[in-house]
């Protein structure tokens, strides 16, 4: 993975995170942001998946798994 690939992957993750935040805001405004709500649980599950993806990317960066750009 190159640094450019890392940056692109991170941008996609952050964009999806923004979508989740907007959806969560809508749930909160309608008083539906509660654990029993399946929509809330789905958003939280997606958020947790993004946290895991970014942690994996950061670990790869920290471990020097990145390849130099050719």
WOQUICOR-V721680 format. One record per residue. RES is the residue in three letters. SS is DSSP state (h for helix, s for strand, l for the rest). OMEGA is omega in whole degrees, 0 to 359 (* if undefined). D_CENTER is the distance of its C-alpha to the mean C-alpha in Angstrom with 2 decimals. Layout:
RES;SS;OMEGA;D_CENTER, RES;SS;OMEGA;D_CENTER
This chain:
UNK;l;177;18.49, UNK;l;179;19.58, UNK;h;176;18.16, UNK;h;178;17.86, UNK;h;177;15.82, UNK;h;182;13.51, UNK;h;180;13.30, UNK;h;179;12.78, UNK;h;179;9.91, UNK;h;179;8.23, UNK;h;179;9.36, UNK;h;179;8.01, UNK;h;181;4.30, UNK;h;177;5.69, UNK;h;178;7.85, UNK;h;178;6.02, UNK;h;176;4.83, UNK;h;178;8.56, UNK;h;179;9.72, UNK;h;180;8.66, UNK;h;179;10.35, UNK;h;179;13.26, UNK;h;179;13.77, UNK;h;177;13.74, UNK;h;178;16.22, UNK;h;177;18.38, UNK;h;181;18.54, UNK;h;180;19.49, UNK;h;179;22.09, UNK;l;178;23.58, UNK;l;179;23.69, UNK;l;181;21.70, UNK;l;181;18.74, UNK;l;182;20.34, UNK;l;179;19.63, UNK;l;182;22.40, UNK;l;181;20.79, UNK;h;179;19.23, UNK;h;177;17.04, UNK;h;180;15.66, UNK;h;179;15.17, UNK;h;178;13.37, UNK;h;179;10.82, UNK;h;177;10.54, UNK;h;177;10.34, UNK;h;180;7.46, UNK;h;180;5.64, UNK;h;177;7.33, UNK;h;178;6.48, UNK;h;177;2.85, UNK;h;179;5.24, UNK;h;179;7.69, UNK;h;181;6.65, UNK;h;176;6.52, UNK;h;178;9.55, UNK;h;178;11.18, UNK;h;181;11.03, UNK;h;177;12.41, UNK;h;178;14.93, UNK;h;178;16.09, UNK;h;182;16.59, UNK;h;182;18.46, UNK;l;179;20.52, UNK;l;181;21.61, UNK;l;182;20.60, UNK;l;176;20.22, UNK;l;178;23.20, UNK;l;180;25.14, UNK;l;182;25.13, UNK;l;*;28.26
